[in-house]
């Protein structure tokens, strides 16, 4: 696997310190920790992807109000 470097500039001292502390708690270097967190973020869909998925779904028209549906579900418990 080929790798490359990413540099983040202008990181506030407080943010840097928190990243360093979290990495230490995980027993990782800060680079390892940040890379893991970036990978986790990339596993989640972006806001645009979520909106596109929602827009592609057919619209539904409810025959009952959301409040009455919630009440009925609660009453069934």
PyMOL Python script that loads the backbone (N, CA, C, O; Angstrom):
from pymol import cmd

cmd.read_pdbstr("""\
ATOM      1  N   UNK A   1       0.833  -1.169   0.000  1.00  0.00           N
ATOM      2  CA  UNK A   1       0.000   0.000   0.000  1.00  0.00           C
ATOM      3  C   UNK A   1       0.886   1.243   0.000  1.00  0.00           C
ATOM      4  O   UNK A   1       1.787   1.381   0.826  1.00  0.00           O
ATOM      5  N   UNK A   2       0.617   2.125  -0.922  1.00  0.00           N
ATOM      6  CA  UNK A   2       1.365   3.370  -1.014  1.00  0.00           C
ATOM      7  C   UNK A   2       0.798   4.375  -0.022  1.00  0.00           C
ATOM      8  O   UNK A   2      -0.413   4.416   0.192  1.00  0.00           O
ATOM      9  N   UNK A   3       1.639   5.169   0.572  1.00  0.00           N
ATOM     10  CA  UNK A   3       1.177   6.164   1.533  1.00  0.00           C
ATOM     11  C   UNK A   3       1.704   7.536   1.151  1.00  0.00           C
ATOM     12  O   UNK A   3       2.652   7.658   0.375  1.00  0.00           O
ATOM     13  N   UNK A   4       1.096   8.537   1.690  1.00  0.00           N
ATOM     14  CA  UNK A   4       1.536   9.904   1.500  1.00  0.00           C
ATOM     15  C   UNK A   4       1.330  10.658   2.811  1.00  0.00           C
ATOM     16  O   UNK A   4       0.744  10.124   3.753  1.00  0.00           O
ATOM     17  N   UNK A   5       1.802  11.879   2.870  1.00  0.00           N
ATOM     18  CA  UNK A   5       1.729  12.643   4.104  1.00  0.00           C
ATOM     19  C   UNK A   5       0.635  13.696   4.001  1.00  0.00           C
ATOM     20  O   UNK A   5       0.404  14.271   2.937  1.00  0.00           O
ATOM     21  N   UNK A   6      -0.032  13.938   5.122  1.00  0.00           N
ATOM     22  CA  UNK A   6      -1.001  15.024   5.252  1.00  0.00           C
ATOM     23  C   UNK A   6      -0.538  15.881   6.414  1.00  0.00           C
ATOM     24  O   UNK A   6      -0.194  15.369   7.480  1.00  0.00           O
ATOM     25  N   UNK A   7      -0.531  17.170   6.206  1.00  0.00           N
ATOM     26  CA  UNK A   7      -0.120  18.088   7.268  1.00  0.00           C
ATOM     27  C   UNK A   7      -1.295  19.003   7.569  1.00  0.00           C
ATOM     28  O   UNK A   7      -1.955  19.499   6.656  1.00  0.00           O
ATOM     29  N   UNK A   8      -1.551  19.223   8.845  1.00  0.00           N
ATOM     30  CA  UNK A   8      -2.618  20.128   9.254  1.00  0.00           C
ATOM     31  C   UNK A   8      -1.964  21.334   9.916  1.00  0.00           C
ATOM     32  O   UNK A   8      -1.237  21.204  10.902  1.00  0.00           O
ATOM     33  N   UNK A   9      -2.231  22.492   9.364  1.00  0.00           N
ATOM     34  CA  UNK A   9      -1.637  23.718   9.906  1.00  0.00           C
ATOM     35  C   UNK A   9      -2.638  24.445  10.790  1.00  0.00           C
ATOM     36  O   UNK A   9      -3.845  24.211  10.734  1.00  0.00           O
ATOM     37  N   UNK A  10      -2.099  25.322  11.594  1.00  0.00           N
ATOM     38  CA  UNK A  10      -2.899  26.220  12.439  1.00  0.00           C
ATOM     39  C   UNK A  10      -3.813  25.476  13.399  1.00  0.00           C
ATOM     40  O   UNK A  10      -4.950  25.891  13.624  1.00  0.00           O
ATOM     41  N   UNK A  11      -3.325  24.384  13.963  1.00  0.00           N
ATOM     42  CA  UNK A  11      -4.084  23.637  14.966  1.00  0.00           C
ATOM     43  C   UNK A  11      -3.931  24.377  16.296  1.00  0.00           C
ATOM     44  O   UNK A  11      -2.809  24.587  16.757  1.00  0.00           O
ATOM     45  N   UNK A  12      -5.034  24.769  16.911  1.00  0.00           N
ATOM     46  CA  UNK A  12      -4.927  25.454  18.209  1.00  0.00           C
ATOM     47  C   UNK A  12      -4.230  24.565  19.241  1.00  0.00           C
ATOM     48  O   UNK A  12      -4.364  23.341  19.218  1.00  0.00           O
ATOM     49  N   UNK A  13      -3.491  25.197  20.136  1.00  0.00           N
ATOM     50  CA  UNK A  13      -2.745  24.450  21.161  1.00  0.00           C
ATOM     51  C   UNK A  13      -3.654  23.522  21.961  1.00  0.00           C
ATOM     52  O   UNK A  13      -3.288  22.383  22.253  1.00  0.00           O
ATOM     53  N   UNK A  14      -4.838  24.013  22.313  1.00  0.00           N
ATOM     54  CA  UNK A  14      -5.759  23.197  23.106  1.00  0.00           C
ATOM     55  C   UNK A  14      -6.169  21.935  22.332  1.00  0.00           C
ATOM     56  O   UNK A  14      -6.213  20.842  22.898  1.00  0.00           O
ATOM     57  N   UNK A  15      -6.463  22.089  21.062  1.00  0.00           N
ATOM     58  CA  UNK A  15      -6.837  20.932  20.236  1.00  0.00           C
ATOM     59  C   UNK A  15      -5.682  19.958  20.119  1.00  0.00           C
ATOM     60  O   UNK A  15      -5.873  18.747  20.226  1.00  0.00           O
ATOM     61  N   UNK A  16      -4.488  20.479  19.900  1.00  0.00           N
ATOM     62  CA  UNK A  16      -3.298  19.631  19.808  1.00  0.00           C
ATOM     63  C   UNK A  16      -3.092  18.859  21.106  1.00  0.00           C
ATOM     64  O   UNK A  16      -2.806  17.662  21.092  1.00  0.00           O
ATOM     65  N   UNK A  17      -3.242  19.556  22.218  1.00  0.00           N
ATOM     66  CA  UNK A  17      -3.059  18.900  23.512  1.00  0.00           C
ATOM     67  C   UNK A  17      -4.086  17.803  23.752  1.00  0.00           C
ATOM     68  O   UNK A  17      -3.753  16.739  24.274  1.00  0.00           O
ATOM     69  N   UNK A  18      -5.333  18.060  23.373  1.00  0.00           N
ATOM     70  CA  UNK A  18      -6.379  17.045  23.549  1.00  0.00           C
ATOM     71  C   UNK A  18      -6.117  15.832  22.662  1.00  0.00           C
ATOM     72  O   UNK A  18      -6.298  14.695  23.098  1.00  0.00           O
ATOM     73  N   UNK A  19      -5.693  16.066  21.419  1.00  0.00           N
ATOM     74  CA  UNK A  19      -5.363  14.948  20.527  1.00  0.00           C
ATOM     75  C   UNK A  19      -4.214  14.122  21.105  1.00  0.00           C
ATOM     76  O   UNK A  19      -4.257  12.891  21.115  1.00  0.00           O
ATOM     77  N   UNK A  20      -3.200  14.818  21.579  1.00  0.00           N
ATOM     78  CA  UNK A  20      -2.033  14.135  22.151  1.00  0.00           C
ATOM     79  C   UNK A  20      -2.439  13.302  23.363  1.00  0.00           C
ATOM     80  O   UNK A  20      -1.984  12.169  23.519  1.00  0.00           O
ATOM     81  N   UNK A  21      -3.299  13.862  24.225  1.00  0.00           N
ATOM     82  CA  UNK A  21      -3.749  13.143  25.420  1.00  0.00           C
ATOM     83  C   UNK A  21      -4.583  11.918  25.046  1.00  0.00           C
ATOM     84  O   UNK A  21      -4.401  10.843  25.619  1.00  0.00           O
ATOM     85  N   UNK A  22      -5.486  12.075  24.101  1.00  0.00           N
ATOM     86  CA  UNK A  22      -6.321  10.932  23.685  1.00  0.00           C
ATOM     87  C   UNK A  22      -5.473   9.834  23.053  1.00  0.00           C
ATOM     88  O   UNK A  22      -5.692   8.648  23.299  1.00  0.00           O
ATOM     89  N   UNK A  23      -4.508  10.239  22.240  1.00  0.00           N
ATOM     90  CA  UNK A  23      -3.619   9.245  21.631  1.00  0.00           C
ATOM     91  C   UNK A  23      -2.866   8.480  22.709  1.00  0.00           C
ATOM     92  O   UNK A  23      -2.734   7.259  22.635  1.00  0.00           O
ATOM     93  N   UNK A  24      -2.375   9.196  23.703  1.00  0.00           N
ATOM     94  CA  UNK A  24      -1.632   8.557  24.800  1.00  0.00           C
ATOM     95  C   UNK A  24      -2.521   7.581  25.551  1.00  0.00           C
ATOM     96  O   UNK A  24      -2.083   6.485  25.902  1.00  0.00           O
ATOM     97  N   UNK A  25      -3.776   7.973  25.803  1.00  0.00           N
ATOM     98  CA  UNK A  25      -4.702   7.075  26.501  1.00  0.00           C
ATOM     99  C   UNK A  25      -4.954   5.798  25.707  1.00  0.00           C
ATOM    100  O   UNK A  25      -5.196   4.739  26.287  1.00  0.00           O
ATOM    101  N   UNK A  26      -4.898   5.899  24.387  1.00  0.00           N
ATOM    102  CA  UNK A  26      -5.104   4.730  23.522  1.00  0.00           C
ATOM    103  C   UNK A  26      -3.804   3.962  23.278  1.00  0.00           C
ATOM    104  O   UNK A  26      -3.812   2.917  22.628  1.00  0.00           O
ATOM    105  N   UNK A  27      -2.690   4.478  23.798  1.00  0.00           N
ATOM    106  CA  UNK A  27      -1.395   3.831  23.594  1.00  0.00           C
ATOM    107  C   UNK A  27      -0.920   3.944  22.151  1.00  0.00           C
ATOM    108  O   UNK A  27      -0.259   3.045  21.632  1.00  0.00           O
ATOM    109  N   UNK A  28      -1.263   5.055  21.511  1.00  0.00           N
ATOM    110  CA  UNK A  28      -0.926   5.251  20.101  1.00  0.00           C
ATOM    111  C   UNK A  28      -0.139   6.548  19.941  1.00  0.00           C
ATOM    112  O   UNK A  28      -0.163   7.424  20.806  1.00  0.00           O
ATOM    113  N   UNK A  29       0.553   6.644  18.820  1.00  0.00           N
ATOM    114  CA  UNK A  29       1.151   7.930  18.478  1.00  0.00           C
ATOM    115  C   UNK A  29       0.020   8.844  18.015  1.00  0.00           C
ATOM    116  O   UNK A  29      -1.064   8.379  17.663  1.00  0.00           O
ATOM    117  N   UNK A  30       0.283  10.133  18.020  1.00  0.00           N
ATOM    118  CA  UNK A  30      -0.758  11.055  17.578  1.00  0.00           C
ATOM    119  C   UNK A  30      -1.075  10.823  16.104  1.00  0.00           C
ATOM    120  O   UNK A  30      -2.237  10.927  15.711  1.00  0.00           O
ATOM    121  N   UNK A  31      -0.087  10.515  15.286  1.00  0.00           N
ATOM    122  CA  UNK A  31      -0.332  10.239  13.866  1.00  0.00           C
ATOM    123  C   UNK A  31      -1.241   9.032  13.694  1.00  0.00           C
ATOM    124  O   UNK A  31      -2.167   9.062  12.883  1.00  0.00           O
ATOM    125  N   UNK A  32      -0.983   7.971  14.449  1.00  0.00           N
ATOM    126  CA  UNK A  32      -1.830   6.770  14.371  1.00  0.00           C
ATOM    127  C   UNK A  32      -3.261   7.083  14.798  1.00  0.00           C
ATOM    128  O   UNK A  32      -4.225   6.639  14.174  1.00  0.00           O
ATOM    129  N   UNK A  33      -3.374   7.853  15.870  1.00  0.00           N
ATOM    130  CA  UNK A  33      -4.688   8.185  16.403  1.00  0.00           C
ATOM    131  C   UNK A  33      -5.484   9.034  15.412  1.00  0.00           C
ATOM    132  O   UNK A  33      -6.650   8.748  15.138  1.00  0.00           O
ATOM    133  N   UNK A  34      -4.856  10.070  14.882  1.00  0.00           N
ATOM    134  CA  UNK A  34      -5.549  10.950  13.934  1.00  0.00           C
ATOM    135  C   UNK A  34      -5.922  10.176  12.674  1.00  0.00           C
ATOM    136  O   UNK A  34      -7.021  10.361  12.151  1.00  0.00           O
ATOM    137  N   UNK A  35      -5.048   9.323  12.178  1.00  0.00           N
ATOM    138  CA  UNK A  35      -5.360   8.525  10.996  1.00  0.00           C
ATOM    139  C   UNK A  35      -6.558   7.614  11.259  1.00  0.00           C
ATOM    140  O   UNK A  35      -7.428   7.469  10.401  1.00  0.00           O
ATOM    141  N   UNK A  36      -6.605   7.001  12.444  1.00  0.00           N
ATOM    142  CA  UNK A  36      -7.751   6.145  12.785  1.00  0.00           C
ATOM    143  C   UNK A  36      -9.041   6.958  12.804  1.00  0.00           C
ATOM    144  O   UNK A  36     -10.066   6.508  12.293  1.00  0.00           O
ATOM    145  N   UNK A  37      -8.996   8.142  13.384  1.00  0.00           N
ATOM    146  CA  UNK A  37     -10.190   8.980  13.463  1.00  0.00           C
ATOM    147  C   UNK A  37     -10.629   9.466  12.081  1.00  0.00           C
ATOM    148  O   UNK A  37     -11.826   9.553  11.808  1.00  0.00           O
ATOM    149  N   UNK A  38      -9.681   9.778  11.223  1.00  0.00           N
ATOM    150  CA  UNK A  38     -10.015  10.186   9.849  1.00  0.00           C
ATOM    151  C   UNK A  38     -10.670   9.019   9.111  1.00  0.00           C
ATOM    152  O   UNK A  38     -11.666   9.209   8.412  1.00  0.00           O
ATOM    153  N   UNK A  39     -10.127   7.834   9.258  1.00  0.00           N
ATOM    154  CA  UNK A  39     -10.724   6.652   8.608  1.00  0.00           C
ATOM    155  C   UNK A  39     -12.146   6.416   9.102  1.00  0.00           C
ATOM    156  O   UNK A  39     -13.035   6.110   8.307  1.00  0.00           O
ATOM    157  N   UNK A  40     -12.370   6.557  10.416  1.00  0.00           N
ATOM    158  CA  UNK A  40     -13.725   6.385  10.964  1.00  0.00           C
ATOM    159  C   UNK A  40     -14.676   7.422  10.381  1.00  0.00           C
ATOM    160  O   UNK A  40     -15.817   7.103  10.049  1.00  0.00           O
ATOM    161  N   UNK A  41     -14.212   8.655  10.258  1.00  0.00           N
ATOM    162  CA  UNK A  41     -15.056   9.721   9.698  1.00  0.00           C
ATOM    163  C   UNK A  41     -15.413   9.418   8.243  1.00  0.00           C
ATOM    164  O   UNK A  41     -16.526   9.710   7.806  1.00  0.00           O
ATOM    165  N   UNK A  42     -14.489   8.842   7.500  1.00  0.00           N
ATOM    166  CA  UNK A  42     -14.732   8.537   6.092  1.00  0.00           C
ATOM    167  C   UNK A  42     -15.653   7.330   5.900  1.00  0.00           C
ATOM    168  O   UNK A  42     -16.204   7.144   4.814  1.00  0.00           O
ATOM    169  N   UNK A  43     -15.824   6.520   6.927  1.00  0.00           N
ATOM    170  CA  UNK A  43     -16.759   5.388   6.844  1.00  0.00           C
ATOM    171  C   UNK A  43     -18.201   5.863   6.903  1.00  0.00           C
ATOM    172  O   UNK A  43     -19.099   5.181   6.410  1.00  0.00           O
ATOM    173  N   UNK A  44     -18.431   7.030   7.505  1.00  0.00           N
ATOM    174  CA  UNK A  44     -19.790   7.576   7.609  1.00  0.00           C
ATOM    175  C   UNK A  44     -20.100   8.383   6.353  1.00  0.00           C
ATOM    176  O   UNK A  44     -19.216   9.040   5.802  1.00  0.00           O
ATOM    177  N   UNK A  45     -21.340   8.337   5.904  1.00  0.00           N
ATOM    178  CA  UNK A  45     -21.680   9.142   4.722  1.00  0.00           C
ATOM    179  C   UNK A  45     -21.621  10.631   5.053  1.00  0.00           C
ATOM    180  O   UNK A  45     -21.869  11.044   6.186  1.00  0.00           O
ATOM    181  N   UNK A  46     -21.289  11.420   4.046  1.00  0.00           N
ATOM    182  CA  UNK A  46     -21.259  12.872   4.225  1.00  0.00           C
ATOM    183  C   UNK A  46     -22.688  13.401   4.264  1.00  0.00           C
ATOM    184  O   UNK A  46     -23.636  12.690   3.930  1.00  0.00           O
ATOM    185  N   UNK A  47     -22.828  14.638   4.669  1.00  0.00           N
ATOM    186  CA  UNK A  47     -24.151  15.265   4.706  1.00  0.00           C
ATOM    187  C   UNK A  47     -24.766  15.252   3.309  1.00  0.00           C
ATOM    188  O   UNK A  47     -25.950  14.955   3.148  1.00  0.00           O
ATOM    189  N   UNK A  48     -23.961  15.572   2.304  1.00  0.00           N
ATOM    190  CA  UNK A  48     -24.454  15.577   0.920  1.00  0.00           C
ATOM    191  C   UNK A  48     -24.927  14.179   0.500  1.00  0.00           C
ATOM    192  O   UNK A  48     -25.972  14.044  -0.136  1.00  0.00           O
ATOM    193  N   UNK A  49     -24.162  13.144   0.854  1.00  0.00           N
ATOM    194  CA  UNK A  49     -24.562  11.773   0.505  1.00  0.00           C
ATOM    195  C   UNK A  49     -25.883  11.393   1.172  1.00  0.00           C
ATOM    196  O   UNK A  49     -26.729  10.749   0.552  1.00  0.00           O
ATOM    197  N   UNK A  50     -26.059  11.785   2.416  1.00  0.00           N
ATOM    198  CA  UNK A  50     -27.307  11.483   3.127  1.00  0.00           C
ATOM    199  C   UNK A  50     -28.476  12.190   2.450  1.00  0.00           C
ATOM    200  O   UNK A  50     -29.528  11.591   2.228  1.00  0.00           O
ATOM    201  N   UNK A  51     -28.284  13.465   2.125  1.00  0.00           N
ATOM    202  CA  UNK A  51     -29.352  14.219   1.468  1.00  0.00           C
ATOM    203  C   UNK A  51     -29.690  13.633   0.094  1.00  0.00           C
ATOM    204  O   UNK A  51     -30.860  13.581  -0.285  1.00  0.00           O
ATOM    205  N   UNK A  52     -28.676  13.193  -0.648  1.00  0.00           N
ATOM    206  CA  UNK A  52     -28.927  12.573  -1.955  1.00  0.00           C
ATOM    207  C   UNK A  52     -29.709  11.275  -1.800  1.00  0.00           C
ATOM    208  O   UNK A  52     -30.623  11.001  -2.578  1.00  0.00           O
ATOM    209  N   UNK A  53     -29.352  10.478  -0.801  1.00  0.00           N
ATOM    210  CA  UNK A  53     -30.095   9.233  -0.553  1.00  0.00           C
ATOM    211  C   UNK A  53     -31.551   9.525  -0.221  1.00  0.00           C
ATOM    212  O   UNK A  53     -32.461   8.875  -0.738  1.00  0.00           O
ATOM    213  N   UNK A  54     -31.761  10.512   0.649  1.00  0.00           N
ATOM    214  CA  UNK A  54     -33.132  10.868   1.022  1.00  0.00           C
ATOM    215  C   UNK A  54     -33.917  11.378  -0.180  1.00  0.00           C
ATOM    216  O   UNK A  54     -35.086  11.034  -0.353  1.00  0.00           O
ATOM    217  N   UNK A  55     -33.280  12.195  -1.005  1.00  0.00           N
ATOM    218  CA  UNK A  55     -33.962  12.751  -2.175  1.00  0.00           C
ATOM    219  C   UNK A  55     -34.330  11.670  -3.191  1.00  0.00           C
ATOM    220  O   UNK A  55     -35.299  11.818  -3.935  1.00  0.00           O
ATOM    221  N   UNK A  56     -33.558  10.587  -3.219  1.00  0.00           N
ATOM    222  CA  UNK A  56     -33.823   9.526  -4.201  1.00  0.00           C
ATOM    223  C   UNK A  56     -34.936   8.578  -3.757  1.00  0.00           C
ATOM    224  O   UNK A  56     -35.431   7.781  -4.554  1.00  0.00           O
ATOM    225  N   UNK A  57     -35.325   8.664  -2.500  1.00  0.00           N
ATOM    226  CA  UNK A  57     -36.376   7.779  -1.995  1.00  0.00           C
ATOM    227  C   UNK A  57     -37.745   8.340  -2.341  1.00  0.00           C
ATOM    228  O   UNK A  57     -37.913   9.556  -2.428  1.00  0.00           O
ATOM    229  N   UNK A  58     -38.724   7.464  -2.540  1.00  0.00           N
ATOM    230  CA  UNK A  58     -40.060   7.971  -2.862  1.00  0.00           C
ATOM    231  C   UNK A  58     -40.663   8.713  -1.674  1.00  0.00           C
ATOM    232  O   UNK A  58     -40.447   8.345  -0.519  1.00  0.00           O
ATOM    233  N   UNK A  59     -41.416   9.757  -1.975  1.00  0.00           N
ATOM    234  CA  UNK A  59     -42.091  10.509  -0.908  1.00  0.00           C
ATOM    235  C   UNK A  59     -43.248   9.693  -0.374  1.00  0.00           C
ATOM    236  O   UNK A  59     -43.923   8.982  -1.117  1.00  0.00           O
ATOM    237  N   UNK A  60     -43.463   9.803   0.897  1.00  0.00           N
ATOM    238  CA  UNK A  60     -44.565   9.100   1.563  1.00  0.00           C
ATOM    239  C   UNK A  60     -45.540  10.126   2.108  1.00  0.00           C
ATOM    240  O   UNK A  60     -45.143  11.186   2.592  1.00  0.00           O
ATOM    241  N   UNK A  61     -46.794   9.806   2.024  1.00  0.00           N
ATOM    242  CA  UNK A  61     -47.819  10.653   2.627  1.00  0.00           C
ATOM    243  C   UNK A  61     -48.449   9.870   3.767  1.00  0.00           C
ATOM    244  O   UNK A  61     -48.980   8.777   3.570  1.00  0.00           O
ATOM    245  N   UNK A  62     -48.383  10.435   4.941  1.00  0.00           N
ATOM    246  CA  UNK A  62     -48.925   9.762   6.115  1.00  0.00           C
ATOM    247  C   UNK A  62     -50.436   9.953   6.164  1.00  0.00           C
ATOM    248  O   UNK A  62     -50.956  11.034   5.889  1.00  0.00           O
ATOM    249  N   UNK A  63     -51.119   8.882   6.518  1.00  0.00           N
ATOM    250  CA  UNK A  63     -52.566   8.981   6.658  1.00  0.00           C
ATOM    251  C   UNK A  63     -52.950   9.412   8.066  1.00  0.00           C
ATOM    252  O   UNK A  63     -54.074   9.850   8.311  1.00  0.00           O
ATOM    253  N   UNK A  64     -51.998   9.282   8.991  1.00  0.00           N
ATOM    254  CA  UNK A  64     -52.208   9.719  10.378  1.00  0.00           C
ATOM    255  C   UNK A  64     -51.088  10.670  10.754  1.00  0.00           C
ATOM    256  O   UNK A  64     -50.009  10.632  10.161  1.00  0.00           O
ATOM    257  N   UNK A  65     -51.338  11.511  11.726  1.00  0.00           N
ATOM    258  CA  UNK A  65     -50.310  12.456  12.158  1.00  0.00           C
ATOM    259  C   UNK A  65     -49.194  11.704  12.885  1.00  0.00           C
ATOM    260  O   UNK A  65     -49.440  10.666  13.499  1.00  0.00           O
ATOM    261  N   UNK A  66     -47.965  12.230  12.816  1.00  0.00           N
ATOM    262  CA  UNK A  66     -46.869  11.599  13.550  1.00  0.00           C
ATOM    263  C   UNK A  66     -47.173  11.463  15.045  1.00  0.00           C
ATOM    264  O   UNK A  66     -46.813  10.461  15.664  1.00  0.00           O
ATOM    265  N   UNK A  67     -47.824  12.455  15.616  1.00  0.00           N
ATOM    266  CA  UNK A  67     -48.140  12.403  17.046  1.00  0.00           C
ATOM    267  C   UNK A  67     -49.066  11.233  17.362  1.00  0.00           C
ATOM    268  O   UNK A  67     -48.882  10.558  18.375  1.00  0.00           O
ATOM    269  N   UNK A  68     -50.056  10.985  16.512  1.00  0.00           N
ATOM    270  CA  UNK A  68     -50.972   9.878  16.780  1.00  0.00           C
ATOM    271  C   UNK A  68     -50.275   8.530  16.589  1.00  0.00           C
ATOM    272  O   UNK A  68     -50.586   7.570  17.294  1.00  0.00           O
ATOM    273  N   UNK A  69     -49.348   8.450  15.653  1.00  0.00           N
ATOM    274  CA  UNK A  69     -48.592   7.206  15.454  1.00  0.00           C
ATOM    275  C   UNK A  69     -47.706   6.916  16.671  1.00  0.00           C
ATOM    276  O   UNK A  69     -47.615   5.775  17.124  1.00  0.00           O
ATOM    277  N   UNK A  70     -47.060   7.954  17.191  1.00  0.00           N
ATOM    278  CA  UNK A  70     -46.216   7.785  18.383  1.00  0.00           C
ATOM    279  C   UNK A  70     -47.069   7.391  19.581  1.00  0.00           C
ATOM    280  O   UNK A  70     -46.693   6.504  20.347  1.00  0.00           O
ATOM    281  N   UNK A  71     -48.206   8.038  19.746  1.00  0.00           N
ATOM    282  CA  UNK A  71     -49.105   7.708  20.857  1.00  0.00           C
ATOM    283  C   UNK A  71     -49.552   6.257  20.761  1.00  0.00           C
ATOM    284  O   UNK A  71     -49.556   5.546  21.766  1.00  0.00           O
ATOM    285  N   UNK A  72     -49.930   5.804  19.559  1.00  0.00           N
ATOM    286  CA  UNK A  72     -50.378   4.419  19.371  1.00  0.00           C
ATOM    287  C   UNK A  72     -49.254   3.441  19.704  1.00  0.00           C
ATOM    288  O   UNK A  72     -49.496   2.410  20.331  1.00  0.00           O
ATOM    289  N   UNK A  73     -48.031   3.756  19.290  1.00  0.00           N
ATOM    290  CA  UNK A  73     -46.895   2.879  19.582  1.00  0.00           C
ATOM    291  C   UNK A  73     -46.648   2.810  21.084  1.00  0.00           C
ATOM    292  O   UNK A  73     -46.371   1.737  21.621  1.00  0.00           O
ATOM    293  N   UNK A  74     -46.747   3.936  21.753  1.00  0.00           N
ATOM    294  CA  UNK A  74     -46.548   3.964  23.206  1.00  0.00           C
ATOM    295  C   UNK A  74     -47.654   3.204  23.940  1.00  0.00           C
ATOM    296  O   UNK A  74     -47.404   2.514  24.929  1.00  0.00           O
ATOM    297  N   UNK A  75     -48.875   3.346  23.437  1.00  0.00           N
ATOM    298  CA  UNK A  75     -50.003   2.636  24.070  1.00  0.00           C
ATOM    299  C   UNK A  75     -49.890   1.117  23.919  1.00  0.00           C
ATOM    300  O   UNK A  75     -50.397   0.367  24.753  1.00  0.00           O
ATOM    301  N   UNK A  76     -49.213   0.662  22.839  1.00  0.00           N
ATOM    302  CA  UNK A  76     -49.045  -0.781  22.606  1.00  0.00           C
ATOM    303  C   UNK A  76     -48.034  -1.398  23.552  1.00  0.00           C
ATOM    304  O   UNK A  76     -47.988  -2.622  23.678  1.00  0.00           O
ATOM    305  N   UNK A  77     -47.240  -0.609  24.205  1.00  0.00           N
ATOM    306  CA  UNK A  77     -46.195  -1.153  25.106  1.00  0.00           C
ATOM    307  C   UNK A  77     -46.767  -1.670  26.368  1.00  0.00           C
ATOM    308  O   UNK A  77     -46.031  -2.156  27.226  1.00  0.00           O
TER     309      UNK A  77
END
""", "prot")
cmd.dss("prot")
cmd.show_as("cartoon", "prot")
cmd.util.cbc("prot")
cmd.orient("prot")
